[in-house]
Amino acid sequence: MLDGITVPVRYALASGTSFGSRGDEQERIRTGLEAVTARNANPDSVKVAANHGAILRKDSPAIADAVRAVAALDGSRRTTRQPAPERGLQS
């Protein structure tokens, strides 16, 4: 899904575990984003110190910065890649 993003997107990634996660699964997901951003310049991310339950309360400046960064873009980062084909629903 992330490979098909054709507009600028910024993620504020939480640190640590989220509710219900096990072991290092959250960190493995975060690390996977690096490969996506190497292939597609539209999604970008910043990792913050707060966990998922406190990201808005503790790291709201990082989220505000991400919003401002996207708002300030002039479209030069947008790609002309075609979106990934949609998959049909399986029953």
C-alpha positions in Angstrom: 0.0 0.0 0.0 2.7 2.5 0.9 4.5 2.0 -2.5 1.4 3.4 -4.2 1.3 6.7 -2.4 1.5 9.5 -4.9 1.2 12.5 -2.7 3.4 13.7 0.2 2.8 12.0 3.5 4.6 12.4 6.8 4.5 9.8 9.6 5.3 10.5 13.2 6.4 7.1 14.3 6.1 6.2 18.0 8.8 4.5 19.9 8.5 1.4 22.0 5.6 -1.0 21.9 1.9 -0.4 21.3 -1.0 -1.8 23.2 -1.2 -5.5 22.3 2.1 -5.7 20.5 4.6 -8.5 21.3 8.3 -8.4 21.4 10.0 -6.2 18.8 7.2 -6.4 16.2 6.6 -2.6 16.2 10.2 -1.9 15.6 10.3 -4.4 12.7 7.4 -2.5 11.2 9.1 0.8 11.6 12.3 -0.5 10.1 10.3 -1.7 7.0 9.4 1.9 6.3 13.0 2.6 5.3 12.7 0.3 2.3 9.5 2.0 1.3 11.0 5.5 1.4 14.0 4.3 -0.6 11.6 3.3 -3.4 9.0 6.1 -3.1 9.9 9.7 -2.1 6.3 10.6 -1.1 6.0 8.9 2.3 8.5 10.2 4.9 8.8 9.7 8.6 10.2 10.9 11.9 10.6 8.8 15.0 9.5 10.4 18.2 10.2 9.4 21.8 6.6 8.8 23.0 4.8 5.5 22.7 1.6 5.0 20.7 -0.6 5.8 23.7 1.1 9.1 24.5 2.3 10.4 21.1 -0.3 13.2 20.8 0.2 14.3 24.4 4.0 14.1 24.6 5.2 14.7 21.0 2.5 17.0 19.5 5.3 19.4 18.3 6.6 16.7 16.0 3.1 16.1 14.6 2.6 19.8 14.0 6.0 19.9 12.3 5.0 17.1 10.0 1.8 18.9 9.1 3.7 22.1 8.4 6.2 20.3 6.3 3.6 18.8 4.0 1.7 22.1 3.8 4.8 23.9 2.7 5.6 21.5 -0.2 5.3 22.9 -3.6 4.6 19.5 -5.3 8.2 19.0 -6.3 8.5 15.7 -4.3 5.4 14.2 -5.9 6.1 11.2 -8.2 4.4 10.2 -11.4 4.3 6.5 -10.4 1.1 4.7 -11.2 -0.8 3.4 -8.1 -0.6 -0.3 -7.4 -3.5 -2.3 -8.9 -6.4 -2.8 -6.6 -7.1 -6.3 -5.4 -10.5 -7.7 -5.6 -12.4 -8.7 -2.5 -12.0 -12.3 -1.6 -14.8 -14.2 0.1 
